Amino acid sequence: MSVKPFFLGVTAALALSTAIFAKSKIDENLSQKIEAIAKFTKVVNTIENYYVDPLTIEKIIDKALKGLLSNLDAHSAYLDRKQYKELQIQTQGEFGGLGITVGMRDGALTVIAPIEGTPADRAGLKPGDIILKIDDKSTLDMTLDEAVNLMRGKPGTKIKLTIYRKGEPKPFVVELTRAIIKVQSVYTKHILDPEILYIRITNFDKKVVQEVKRALEQNPKTKGLIIDLRNNPGGLLDQAVGLSDLFIDEGVIVSQKGRVQSENRVYYAHKRGTYKELPLVVLVNGGSASASEIVSGALQDHHRAVIVGEKTFGKGSVQVILPINKSEAIKLTIARYYLPSGRTIQAKGITPDAIVYPGKVEKKVDEFAIKEAELKAHLKSELEKIDGPQKSEQKKSKEEDKQLIDEERLYEDAQLKEAYDILKAIMITKERK
């Protein structure tokens, strides 16, 4: 008896059984799909025939799609004709809004951050505020997109938001006026002396990396840097990667992973143009989300910066707009972001290295300094009786004041003061090596 034909026969039998098993699996999946579609069709027909108010098939399907997408996660959504058109207007041109970034947290419409200098910021809205009502409509059963569309509108028109804020005795109403949202994304100052540079980034628009590079080039004497990402709701991924790349010289910055292989990406740091030795502290809070979390998380994982402040929002998922036809689309979560250590941002956020809550810093009173300051003020007023006000000197001091965070301002912000103290300690340690 030949052994070779025997093995060939066994191999053929195994191949046949594998093919049969695979076919039965396909048949089983197909059968499950048919049963599920039949169940859905039966429910749709029942609603169409027996629901108290008459509904067209189109309306029933639209409602079913809205429910389906909103039940996947807080960021997926079905966009009907009106919503899809509004989204296109938003991405192609200017629109009226409040300058507020919101998200769903535990089913509640929550303020991630007001954008600096916008109606929401001027009205005093804070990260963590819960919006209970938009005008007279409750937000409890709204999707995120429905809420955003209600808040957006014609510039100059008014809107009322009912806010629940932790620590307040009861909800309160804030009236805002919509405006065209144009925001400066990068602000630069010095803290106490020119060696410490402070860069505030309000959102990640297309010019962030360019502006930060310019700030560093224009301040070559910088020996320490504080990047303030508090209340920064995020923005463009490439800017978050580019900003991180300025301070990390090798390794992974962030990776994107989903079910579809083509959507899986890894973003790496490069040696060229890296400020590898510059001491760095990053400020974050509950209003820091998405791109802000990518930057702070990557710098933390690479031990490149000390993160100071409060735990961040926890928005680490990727959405894409997928058109269904010319007038409708779905916004679908297709992937999640992962930091260099492999941890995810989604629903977890970034925990700072030094947790510091907002508020003022209690400053020790130096009685001699007060008496000296009072004497100088008195002598100055006496001098002005003879020479008149020192106008040029006043103007100069005001101009300098715009570019400098002085001691008084520093003590007004406990988080910034802690970041400054940590940075000074790092700088001193570095100089002694």
Residue pairs with C-beta under 8 A, 6 or more apart in sequence:
40 64
44 57
44 60
44 61
44 64
47 55
47 60
48 55
48 57
48 60
62 78
62 80
65 78
65 330
66 77
66 78
66 80
66 143
68 78
69 76
69 77
69 78
69 143
69 330
69 331
69 332
70 76
70 77
70 78
70 143
72 332
72 333
73 317
73 333
74 103
74 104
74 144
75 103
75 104
75 144
75 317
75 319
75 331
75 333
76 319
76 330
76 331
76 332
76 333
77 83
77 143
77 144
77 145
77 330
77 331
78 328
78 330
78 331
79 87
79 145
79 321
79 328
79 329
79 330
79 331
80 328
81 327
81 328
82 149
83 145
83 146
83 149
84 323
84 327
84 328
84 329
85 327
86 149
86 152
87 321
87 329
89 95
90 152
94 180
94 181
94 182
95 152
95 180
95 181
96 152
96 153
96 154
96 155
96 156
96 157
96 178
96 179
96 180
96 181
97 118
97 151
97 152
97 153
97 178
97 179
97 181
98 118
98 119
98 120
98 151
98 159
98 176
98 178
98 179
99 114
99 115
99 117
99 118
99 119
99 120
99 121
99 179
99 181
99 183
100 111
100 113
100 114
100 115
100 118
100 120
100 125
100 151
101 111
101 112
101 113
101 114
101 115
101 233
101 234
101 289
102 109
102 110
102 111
102 112
102 131
102 144
102 147
102 148
102 151
103 110
103 112
103 144
103 289
103 313
103 315
104 110
104 144
105 313
107 140
108 130
108 139
108 140
109 130
109 131
109 139
109 142
109 144
109 147
110 128
110 129
110 130
110 131
111 120
111 125
111 126
111 127
111 128
111 129
111 130
111 131
111 287
112 127
112 233
112 287
112 289
112 313
112 315
113 127
113 231
113 232
113 233
113 287
113 288
113 289
114 120
114 121
114 123
114 125
114 126
114 127
114 231
114 287
115 121
115 181
115 183
115 202
115 203
115 231
115 233
116 183
116 184
116 200
116 202
116 231
117 183
117 184
118 179
118 181
118 183
119 176
119 177
119 178
119 179
120 176
123 174
123 175
123 176
124 174
125 161
125 163
125 174
126 165
126 287
127 231
127 285
127 286
127 287
127 313
128 165
128 166
128 286
128 287
129 163
129 164
129 165
130 163
130 164
130 165
131 139
131 147
131 161
131 162
131 163
132 138
132 139
132 140
132 162
132 163
132 164
132 171
133 139
133 160
133 161
133 162
134 147
134 150
134 151
134 159
134 160
134 161
135 150
135 159
135 160
137 150
139 147
142 150
145 331
151 159
151 161
152 178
153 159
153 178
154 178
155 178
155 179
155 180
156 177
156 178
156 179
157 177
157 178
158 175
158 176
158 177
158 178
159 175
159 176
159 177
159 178
160 173
160 174
160 175
160 176
161 173
161 174
161 176
162 171
162 172
162 173
163 171
163 172
163 173
163 174
164 171
165 172
183 202
183 203
183 205
184 202
185 201
185 202
185 203
185 204
185 205
185 207
185 208
185 211
186 199
186 200
186 201
186 202
186 207
186 208
186 211
186 212
186 215
187 199
187 200
187 202
188 197
188 198
188 199
188 200
188 215
188 219
188 403
189 197
189 198
189 200
189 402
189 403
189 404
189 405
190 196
190 197
190 198
190 219
190 403
190 404
190 405
191 197
191 198
191 226
191 404
191 405
191 410
191 416
191 420
192 404
192 405
192 406
192 407
192 410
192 420
194 219
194 221
194 222
195 221
195 222
195 223
195 224
195 427
196 222
196 223
196 224
196 225
196 226
196 420
196 423
196 424
197 215
197 216
197 219
197 222
197 224
197 225
197 226
198 225
198 226
198 228
198 405
198 416
199 212
199 215
199 225
199 226
199 227
199 228
200 228
201 208
201 212
201 227
201 228
201 229
201 232
201 243
201 292
202 231
202 232
203 232
203 233
203 234
203 235
204 232
204 234
204 235
204 236
204 239
204 240
204 243
204 291
204 292
205 235
205 236
205 239
206 236
206 239
208 235
208 236
208 239
208 242
208 243
209 239
209 242
209 243
209 246
212 243
212 246
213 246
213 273
216 222
216 225
216 246
216 275
222 278
223 278
223 279
223 427
224 278
224 279
224 280
224 281
224 423
224 424
224 426
224 427
225 275
225 278
225 279
225 280
225 281
225 423
226 280
226 281
226 282
226 283
226 416
226 419
226 420
226 423
227 280
227 281
227 282
227 283
227 295
227 305
228 282
228 283
228 416
229 282
229 283
229 284
229 288
229 292
229 295
229 296
230 283
230 284
230 285
230 287
230 288
230 309
230 415
231 285
231 287
231 288
232 287
232 288
232 289
232 291
232 292
233 287
233 288
233 289
233 290
233 292
233 313
234 240
234 289
234 290
234 291
234 292
234 293
234 315
235 290
235 291
236 291
237 254
237 291
237 294
239 291
240 254
240 290
240 291
240 292
240 294
240 295
241 253
241 254
241 267
241 294
243 295
244 253
244 254
244 269
244 294
244 295
244 298
244 299
245 253
245 269
245 270
245 273
245 274
246 273
246 274
246 275
247 274
247 275
247 276
247 278
247 280
247 299
247 304
247 305
248 269
248 274
248 298
248 299
248 302
248 304
249 269
249 270
249 271
249 274
249 276
250 268
250 269
250 270
250 271
251 268
251 269
251 302
251 340
252 266
252 267
252 268
252 269
252 340
253 267
253 268
253 269
253 294
253 298
253 340
254 267
254 294
254 297
254 298
254 337
254 338
254 339
254 340
255 264
255 265
255 266
255 267
255 337
255 338
256 263
256 264
256 265
256 266
256 267
256 318
256 335
256 336
256 337
256 338
257 264
257 335
257 336
257 338
258 264
258 318
258 334
258 335
258 336
259 334
260 334
263 318
263 334
263 335
264 335
277 430
279 423
279 426
279 427
279 430
280 299
280 304
280 305
280 306
280 423
281 305
281 306
281 307
281 308
281 419
281 420
281 422
281 423
281 426
282 295
282 296
282 299
282 305
282 306
282 307
282 308
283 308
283 309
283 415
283 416
283 419
284 292
284 293
284 296
284 307
284 308
284 309
284 310
284 312
284 350
284 352
285 309
285 310
285 312
285 358
285 415
286 310
286 311
286 312
286 313
287 313
288 296
288 309
288 312
288 313
288 350
289 312
289 313
289 314
289 315
290 313
290 315
290 316
292 312
293 312
293 313
293 314
293 315
293 316
293 345
293 349
293 350
294 316
294 337
294 339
294 345
296 305
296 307
296 312
296 350
297 339
297 343
297 345
297 350
298 304
298 339
298 340
299 305
299 307
300 307
300 339
300 350
300 353
301 339
301 340
301 341
301 343
302 340
306 353
306 354
306 419
306 422
306 423
306 426
307 350
307 352
307 353
307 354
308 352
308 353
308 354
308 356
308 415
308 418
308 419
308 422
309 352
309 354
309 355
309 356
309 415
309 419
310 352
310 355
310 356
310 357
310 358
310 415
311 349
311 350
311 351
311 352
311 355
312 345
312 349
312 350
313 349
314 345
314 346
314 347
314 348
314 349
315 345
315 346
316 336
316 337
316 338
316 344
316 345
316 346
316 347
316 348
317 333
317 335
317 336
317 337
317 346
318 333
318 334
318 335
318 336
318 337
319 331
319 332
319 333
319 334
320 331
320 332
320 334
321 329
321 330
321 331
322 329
322 330
322 331
322 332
323 329
324 330
336 344
336 345
336 346
337 344
337 345
337 346
338 344
339 345
354 418
354 422
356 414
356 415
356 418
357 414
357 415
358 413
358 414
358 415
359 414
360 411
360 412
360 413
360 414
361 410
361 411
361 412
361 413
361 414
361 417
363 411
384 390
405 416
410 416
410 417
410 420
411 417
